[in-house]
Amino acid sequence: MQKTKAVTALQTALTGMKVDLAEHLPTLRNGKLGQKLRAFIKAGLADELVDQEVRTVTDFIRTLEDRNTYTQKSN
């Protein structure tokens, strides 16, 4: 259930919506989900999504949240 909520929150954030991903960070960093996200980040794909270099799951999540918060305030 936690993984489903975390993935749903991440998917929502990736659409540009403001979502509190911090509460899901432990789940996003853990297990196979965390491994997949780390591989995604290591391949440089996350950089393209947030328009800056990120190297950890935590960096990716925080940068994505910051981007969405700024975008929501600008609109």
N, C-alpha and C positions, 0 to 999 in steps of 0.2 A: 504493500500500500504506500509506503514512504517513497519507494522508487518511482511509482506511478505518478505521485504528486510532484516529485522533483523533476521528472521528465516533462510533465505537463507545464510546469512553471518555466522550465528552460525553453520549451517550444514557444510559449507565449512571449517570453522575453526576446526570443530570436525574431519575432514578428515586429518588434519595436515597442511593444507594450511595457509599461512600467510594472515590474513584478519584484517582490522582495525575495530574491534568490538566496540571501544570506541564511535564512532558516533552513534551506535545503542543501547548503554547502557540504555538511558532513556526508550526506547521502550521495551527492554528486562526486565526491572524492573517493568514495568507498567501492570496493569490489570490482566487478566487471565493468560497471558503468564508469567508474573512475579510470580504469585502464583504457577504455575506449575514448574517453575525453582527453586523457593524456596523449594518446596516439594522435588524435585529431589536432591537438595543440602542437605537438612535436612536428607534425607534417606541415605546419604553418597555415593551416586552414582557418584557424580561429583568428589569426591576425587579419585576414581578409574581412572577416565579419565585423570586427570592432575597429578596423582601420588603425591599428597600432600593434606593436609587438607584445605578445603575452607568452609566458613560458610555463605557467602553472595553472591548474584548474582554478585556484583561488584568484589569480590575476585575471583570468578570463571572465569569471563570474562577476568580479568587482567592476571590471571595465565595461562589461555588458550592462550592468545595473547603472553605472554612471552615464553611459551613452544614452540609455533609455530615459533616465531622469532628466538629463539635459534636453533631449528631444521633446519630452512631454512638456517641459517648461517653456520651450521655444514656440510651441504650437498654440 
